[in-house]
Amino acid sequence: MARGAGGRREREPPGTASPPPQRPDLRALVREIPDFPRPGIVFKDITPLLLAPDALRSAVTGLAEIAGPLEPDIVVAAEARGFILGASLALALGVGFVPARKPGKLPHEVVRAEYALEYGLDAVEVHADAFAGGTRVLLHDDLLATGGTARAVCQLAEHLGAEVVGCAFLIELRFLEGRRQLAPYPIRSLIEY
């Protein structure tokens, strides 16, 4: 509205106000790759989303909007695709970032958690001094499937005295019921399948 004579607000002529910007359809920018990395898996490829600056910005902003009310002090993200948006999410929230890495990738003293895969065991590590006692930690990963990796990272944070305030994912595969692995943590996701 514009101000007219006497400081009164006047209505803008129809069609002159610019509409609020629309968010890109993030789900439409997730490419599905059948039988990758093995038969029966439909891989969710986020690279088309990452190539579109408006979509990338919208993903980070959307994650910050759904995770911000959890009031984290730190974002911890799982290797490797969690790093892509995790550091930007931490920046958007104004908090620090901790990388959770595969074994042997961190140069300082580490703590490790192992977790089961369909075909064996895997592990994740963080620096032993990554979290001060009482630090409010938000876990981020690009995708929640079965929840094994996310659960292991949350356990590491708690082992070091941190409080896990929730988990934020770009994508959640609801049919795999990963939320069950992460109970009782609050779970937030932008895209669900």
ZADO-1210 file (C-alpha; in nm, 4 decimals, padded with zeros to 6 digits):
<atoms>
<atom x="00.0000" y="00.0000" z="00.0000" code="MET" pos="1"/>
<atom x="00.1180" y="00.3484" z="-00.0822" code="ALA" pos="2"/>
<atom x="00.0733" y="00.6569" z="00.1338" code="ARG" pos="3"/>
<atom x="-00.1519" y="00.9243" z="-00.0111" code="GLY" pos="4"/>
<atom x="-00.2218" y="01.2822" z="00.0910" code="ALA" pos="5"/>
<atom x="-00.2311" y="01.3194" z="00.4665" code="GLY" pos="6"/>
<atom x="-00.0292" y="01.0011" z="00.5183" code="GLY" pos="7"/>
<atom x="-00.3281" y="00.7733" z="00.4627" code="ARG" pos="8"/>
<atom x="-00.2658" y="00.4339" z="00.3110" code="ARG" pos="9"/>
<atom x="-00.4104" y="00.3868" z="-00.0324" code="GLU" pos="10"/>
<atom x="-00.4646" y="00.0580" z="-00.2061" code="ARG" pos="11"/>
<atom x="-00.2289" y="-00.0281" z="-00.4885" code="GLU" pos="12"/>
<atom x="-00.3985" y="-00.0556" z="-00.8263" code="PRO" pos="13"/>
<atom x="-00.4845" y="-00.4194" z="-00.9055" code="PRO" pos="14"/>
<atom x="-00.2005" y="-00.6120" z="-01.0619" code="GLY" pos="15"/>
<atom x="00.0781" y="-00.3772" z="-00.9497" code="THR" pos="16"/>
<atom x="00.1864" y="-00.5503" z="-00.6288" code="ALA" pos="17"/>
<atom x="00.4447" y="-00.8176" z="-00.6894" code="SER" pos="18"/>
<atom x="00.3410" y="-01.1621" z="-00.5674" code="PRO" pos="19"/>
<atom x="00.5559" y="-01.3317" z="-00.3064" code="PRO" pos="20"/>
<atom x="00.8247" y="-01.5457" z="-00.4666" code="PRO" pos="21"/>
<atom x="00.7249" y="-01.9079" z="-00.5071" code="GLN" pos="22"/>
<atom x="00.9507" y="-02.1790" z="-00.3780" code="ARG" pos="23"/>
<atom x="01.0822" y="-02.4233" z="-00.6342" code="PRO" pos="24"/>
<atom x="00.9249" y="-02.7692" z="-00.6332" code="ASP" pos="25"/>
<atom x="01.2149" y="-02.9503" z="-00.4670" code="LEU" pos="26"/>
<atom x="01.0646" y="-03.2953" z="-00.5132" code="ARG" pos="27"/>
<atom x="01.0457" y="-03.2381" z="-00.8899" code="ALA" pos="28"/>
<atom x="01.4232" y="-03.1770" z="-00.8862" code="LEU" pos="29"/>
<atom x="01.5074" y="-03.5111" z="-00.7235" code="VAL" pos="30"/>
<atom x="01.5958" y="-03.7559" z="-00.9990" code="ARG" pos="31"/>
<atom x="01.5115" y="-04.1227" z="-00.9440" code="GLU" pos="32"/>
<atom x="01.7703" y="-04.3726" z="-01.0660" code="ILE" pos="33"/>
<atom x="01.6378" y="-04.7314" z="-01.0722" code="PRO" pos="34"/>
<atom x="01.8615" y="-05.0216" z="-00.9711" code="ASP" pos="35"/>
<atom x="02.1386" y="-04.8038" z="-00.8293" code="PHE" pos="36"/>
<atom x="02.3647" y="-04.8814" z="-00.6505" code="PRO" pos="37"/>
<atom x="02.2222" y="-05.2331" z="-00.6870" code="ARG" pos="38"/>
<atom x="01.9094" y="-05.4019" z="-00.8256" code="PRO" pos="39"/>
<atom x="01.5870" y="-05.3153" z="-00.6455" code="GLY" pos="40"/>
<atom x="01.7069" y="-04.9791" z="-00.5109" code="ILE" pos="41"/>
<atom x="01.5626" y="-04.6544" z="-00.6503" code="VAL" pos="42"/>
<atom x="01.8353" y="-04.3984" z="-00.5776" code="PHE" pos="43"/>
<atom x="01.7256" y="-04.0427" z="-00.5000" code="LYS" pos="44"/>
<atom x="01.9731" y="-03.8212" z="-00.6876" code="ASP" pos="45"/>
<atom x="01.9751" y="-03.4646" z="-00.5542" code="ILE" pos="46"/>
<atom x="02.2273" y="-03.3263" z="-00.8041" code="THR" pos="47"/>
<atom x="01.9573" y="-03.1594" z="-01.0224" code="PRO" pos="48"/>
<atom x="01.8373" y="-02.9759" z="-00.7092" code="LEU" pos="49"/>
<atom x="02.1947" y="-02.8736" z="-00.6280" code="LEU" pos="50"/>
<atom x="02.2440" y="-02.7378" z="-00.9810" code="LEU" pos="51"/>
<atom x="01.9533" y="-02.4934" z="-00.9456" code="ALA" pos="52"/>
<atom x="02.0589" y="-02.2003" z="-00.7225" code="PRO" pos="53"/>
<atom x="01.6995" y="-02.1104" z="-00.6283" code="ASP" pos="54"/>
<atom x="01.6260" y="-02.4712" z="-00.5326" code="ALA" pos="55"/>
<atom x="01.9488" y="-02.5052" z="-00.3357" code="LEU" pos="56"/>
<atom x="01.8711" y="-02.1831" z="-00.1485" code="ARG" pos="57"/>
<atom x="01.5145" y="-02.3003" z="-00.0902" code="SER" pos="58"/>
<atom x="01.6341" y="-02.6352" z="00.0457" code="ALA" pos="59"/>
<atom x="01.8697" y="-02.4713" z="00.2957" code="VAL" pos="60"/>
<atom x="01.6096" y="-02.2099" z="00.3931" code="THR" pos="61"/>
<atom x="01.3404" y="-02.4752" z="00.4293" code="GLY" pos="62"/>
<atom x="01.5629" y="-02.6930" z="00.6466" code="LEU" pos="63"/>
<atom x="01.6490" y="-02.3920" z="00.8631" code="ALA" pos="64"/>
<atom x="01.2795" y="-02.3083" z="00.9017" code="GLU" pos="65"/>
<atom x="01.1839" y="-02.6573" z="01.0169" code="ILE" pos="66"/>
<atom x="01.4936" y="-02.7107" z="01.2336" code="ALA" pos="67"/>
<atom x="01.5358" y="-02.3636" z="01.3825" code="GLY" pos="68"/>
<atom x="01.2624" y="-02.4049" z="01.6465" code="PRO" pos="69"/>
<atom x="01.4640" y="-02.6971" z="01.7897" code="LEU" pos="70"/>
<atom x="01.7280" y="-02.4370" z="01.8898" code="GLU" pos="71"/>
<atom x="02.0474" y="-02.6338" z="01.8213" code="PRO" pos="72"/>
<atom x="02.3971" y="-02.5132" z="01.9096" code="ASP" pos="73"/>
<atom x="02.5632" y="-02.7396" z="01.6518" code="ILE" pos="74"/>
<atom x="02.4667" y="-02.9225" z="01.3328" code="VAL" pos="75"/>
<atom x="02.6314" y="-03.2620" z="01.2906" code="VAL" pos="76"/>
<atom x="02.6074" y="-03.4180" z="00.9460" code="ALA" pos="77"/>
<atom x="02.6856" y="-03.7636" z="00.8169" code="ALA" pos="78"/>
<atom x="02.9346" y="-03.8283" z="00.5386" code="GLU" pos="79"/>
<atom x="02.9127" y="-03.7707" z="00.2537" code="ALA" pos="80"/>
<atom x="02.5899" y="-03.6230" z="00.1225" code="ARG" pos="81"/>
<atom x="02.4966" y="-03.4815" z="00.4629" code="GLY" pos="82"/>
<atom x="02.7920" y="-03.2453" z="00.4279" code="PHE" pos="83"/>
<atom x="02.6475" y="-03.0872" z="00.1127" code="ILE" pos="84"/>
<atom x="02.3618" y="-02.9107" z="00.2909" code="LEU" pos="85"/>
<atom x="02.4733" y="-02.9592" z="00.6518" code="GLY" pos="86"/>
<atom x="02.7358" y="-02.6846" z="00.6608" code="ALA" pos="87"/>
<atom x="02.5007" y="-02.4424" z="00.4830" code="SER" pos="88"/>
<atom x="02.2241" y="-02.5327" z="00.7280" code="LEU" pos="89"/>
<atom x="02.4569" y="-02.4607" z="01.0205" code="ALA" pos="90"/>
<atom x="02.5450" y="-02.1246" z="00.8651" code="LEU" pos="91"/>
<atom x="02.1760" y="-02.0410" z="00.8111" code="ALA" pos="92"/>
<atom x="02.1052" y="-02.1259" z="01.1760" code="LEU" pos="93"/>
<atom x="02.4089" y="-01.9316" z="01.2999" code="GLY" pos="94"/>
<atom x="02.5630" y="-02.2368" z="01.4678" code="VAL" pos="95"/>
<atom x="02.8734" y="-02.4529" z="01.4290" code="GLY" pos="96"/>
<atom x="02.9180" y="-02.7642" z="01.2153" code="PHE" pos="97"/>
<atom x="03.0598" y="-03.1076" z="01.3015" code="VAL" pos="98"/>
<atom x="03.1384" y="-03.3634" z="01.0295" code="PRO" pos="99"/>
<atom x="03.0648" y="-03.7278" z="01.1146" code="ALA" pos="100"/>
<atom x="03.3083" y="-03.9260" z="00.9006" code="ARG" pos="101"/>
<atom x="03.3841" y="-04.2782" z="00.7928" code="LYS" pos="102"/>
<atom x="03.6644" y="-04.4433" z="00.9935" code="PRO" pos="103"/>
<atom x="04.0162" y="-04.3169" z="00.9357" code="GLY" pos="104"/>
<atom x="03.9204" y="-03.9785" z="00.7878" code="LYS" pos="105"/>
<atom x="03.9532" y="-03.7527" z="01.0940" code="LEU" pos="106"/>
<atom x="04.3057" y="-03.6519" z="01.2057" code="PRO" pos="107"/>
<atom x="04.2495" y="-03.6102" z="01.5802" code="HIS" pos="108"/>
<atom x="04.1326" y="-03.8435" z="01.8586" code="GLU" pos="109"/>
<atom x="03.7925" y="-03.9889" z="01.7655" code="VAL" pos="110"/>
<atom x="03.5000" y="-04.1789" z="01.9098" code="VAL" pos="111"/>
<atom x="03.3273" y="-04.4377" z="01.6937" code="ARG" pos="112"/>
<atom x="02.9861" y="-04.6004" z="01.6661" code="ALA" pos="113"/>
<atom x="02.9187" y="-04.9090" z="01.4575" code="GLU" pos="114"/>
<atom x="02.5844" y="-04.9837" z="01.3004" code="TYR" pos="115"/>
<atom x="02.4302" y="-05.2659" z="01.1015" code="ALA" pos="116"/>
<atom x="02.3724" y="-05.2547" z="00.7287" code="LEU" pos="117"/>
<atom x="02.1686" y="-05.5009" z="00.5240" code="GLU" pos="118"/>
<atom x="02.4947" y="-05.6651" z="00.4217" code="TYR" pos="119"/>
<atom x="02.7321" y="-05.6139" z="00.7167" code="GLY" pos="120"/>
<atom x="02.8601" y="-05.3464" z="00.9536" code="LEU" pos="121"/>
<atom x="02.9711" y="-04.9891" z="00.9027" code="ASP" pos="122"/>
<atom x="03.0988" y="-04.7224" z="01.1393" code="ALA" pos="123"/>
<atom x="03.1021" y="-04.3474" z="01.1819" code="VAL" pos="124"/>
<atom x="03.3405" y="-04.1279" z="01.3816" code="GLU" pos="125"/>
<atom x="03.3555" y="-03.7758" z="01.5230" code="VAL" pos="126"/>
<atom x="03.6374" y="-03.5970" z="01.7005" code="HIS" pos="127"/>
<atom x="03.6354" y="-03.6732" z="02.0718" code="ALA" pos="128"/>
<atom x="03.6183" y="-03.2991" z="02.1470" code="ASP" pos="129"/>
<atom x="03.3378" y="-03.2250" z="01.8975" code="ALA" pos="130"/>
<atom x="03.0707" y="-03.1535" z="02.1578" code="PHE" pos="131"/>
<atom x="03.0913" y="-02.9934" z="02.4996" code="ALA" pos="132"/>
<atom x="02.8625" y="-03.1391" z="02.7638" code="GLY" pos="133"/>
<atom x="02.5094" y="-03.0058" z="02.7234" code="GLY" pos="134"/>
<atom x="02.5585" y="-02.8933" z="02.3623" code="THR" pos="135"/>
<atom x="02.2266" y="-02.8991" z="02.1756" code="ARG" pos="136"/>
<atom x="02.2873" y="-03.1034" z="01.8605" code="VAL" pos="137"/>
<atom x="02.0821" y="-03.1228" z="01.5416" code="LEU" pos="138"/>
<atom x="02.1594" y="-03.4192" z="01.3179" code="LEU" pos="139"/>
<atom x="02.1337" y="-03.3568" z="00.9436" code="HIS" pos="140"/>
<atom x="02.1589" y="-03.5943" z="00.6516" code="ASP" pos="141"/>
<atom x="02.0295" y="-03.5645" z="00.2993" code="ASP" pos="142"/>
<atom x="01.8084" y="-03.8722" z="00.3288" code="LEU" pos="143"/>
<atom x="01.6441" y="-04.0786" z="00.6016" code="LEU" pos="144"/>
<atom x="01.6043" y="-04.4401" z="00.4929" code="ALA" pos="145"/>
<atom x="01.6393" y="-04.7070" z="00.7635" code="THR" pos="146"/>
<atom x="01.7865" y="-04.4671" z="01.0202" code="GLY" pos="147"/>
<atom x="02.0972" y="-04.6712" z="01.1032" code="GLY" pos="148"/>
<atom x="02.3550" y="-04.4058" z="01.0202" code="THR" pos="149"/>
<atom x="02.1538" y="-04.1279" z="01.1827" code="ALA" pos="150"/>
<atom x="02.1044" y="-04.3329" z="01.4988" code="ARG" pos="151"/>
<atom x="02.4792" y="-04.4041" z="01.5221" code="ALA" pos="152"/>
<atom x="02.5640" y="-04.0334" z="01.4902" code="VAL" pos="153"/>
<atom x="02.3055" y="-03.9415" z="01.7554" code="CYS" pos="154"/>
<atom x="02.4536" y="-04.2043" z="01.9878" code="GLN" pos="155"/>
<atom x="02.8017" y="-04.0567" z="01.9381" code="LEU" pos="156"/>
<atom x="02.6762" y="-03.7100" z="02.0288" code="ALA" pos="157"/>
<atom x="02.5046" y="-03.8407" z="02.3415" code="GLU" pos="158"/>
<atom x="02.8108" y="-04.0460" z="02.4371" code="HIS" pos="159"/>
<atom x="03.0066" y="-03.7196" z="02.4390" code="LEU" pos="160"/>
<atom x="02.7510" y="-03.5516" z="02.6675" code="GLY" pos="161"/>
<atom x="02.5513" y="-03.3620" z="02.4057" code="ALA" pos="162"/>
<atom x="02.1730" y="-03.3414" z="02.3892" code="GLU" pos="163"/>
<atom x="02.0261" y="-03.4421" z="02.0530" code="VAL" pos="164"/>
<atom x="01.7393" y="-03.1980" z="01.9986" code="VAL" pos="165"/>
<atom x="01.6250" y="-03.3465" z="01.6683" code="GLY" pos="166"/>
<atom x="01.7027" y="-03.4591" z="01.3164" code="CYS" pos="167"/>
<atom x="01.6451" y="-03.2726" z="00.9892" code="ALA" pos="168"/>
<atom x="01.6502" y="-03.4440" z="00.6510" code="PHE" pos="169"/>
<atom x="01.6070" y="-03.3147" z="00.2992" code="LEU" pos="170"/>
<atom x="01.4343" y="-03.6417" z="00.2001" code="ILE" pos="171"/>
<atom x="01.2582" y="-03.9075" z="00.4046" code="GLU" pos="172"/>
<atom x="01.1626" y="-04.2488" z="00.2684" code="LEU" pos="173"/>
<atom x="00.8642" y="-04.3021" z="00.5023" code="ARG" pos="174"/>
<atom x="00.8019" y="-04.6591" z="00.3851" code="PHE" pos="175"/>
<atom x="01.1379" y="-04.7690" z="00.5326" code="LEU" pos="176"/>
<atom x="01.0294" y="-04.6496" z="00.8788" code="GLU" pos="177"/>
<atom x="01.3610" y="-04.4898" z="00.9738" code="GLY" pos="178"/>
<atom x="01.1749" y="-04.2805" z="01.2316" code="ARG" pos="179"/>
<atom x="01.1437" y="-04.5911" z="01.4464" code="ARG" pos="180"/>
<atom x="01.5242" y="-04.6081" z="01.4780" code="GLN" pos="181"/>
<atom x="01.5329" y="-04.2433" z="01.5813" code="LEU" pos="182"/>
<atom x="01.2596" y="-04.2398" z="01.8453" code="ALA" pos="183"/>
<atom x="01.2194" y="-04.0299" z="02.0556" code="PRO" pos="184"/>
<atom x="01.4034" y="-03.7565" z="01.8615" code="TYR" pos="185"/>
<atom x="01.1881" y="-03.5037" z="01.6737" code="PRO" pos="186"/>
<atom x="01.2190" y="-03.5713" z="01.2990" code="ILE" pos="187"/>
<atom x="01.1794" y="-03.3026" z="01.0330" code="ARG" pos="188"/>
<atom x="01.1967" y="-03.3535" z="00.6557" code="SER" pos="189"/>
<atom x="01.1245" y="-03.1372" z="00.3517" code="LEU" pos="190"/>
<atom x="01.0438" y="-03.4089" z="00.0971" code="ILE" pos="191"/>
<atom x="00.8694" y="-03.7382" z="00.1724" code="GLU" pos="192"/>
<atom x="00.8257" y="-04.0512" z="-00.0360" code="TYR" pos="193"/>
</atoms>
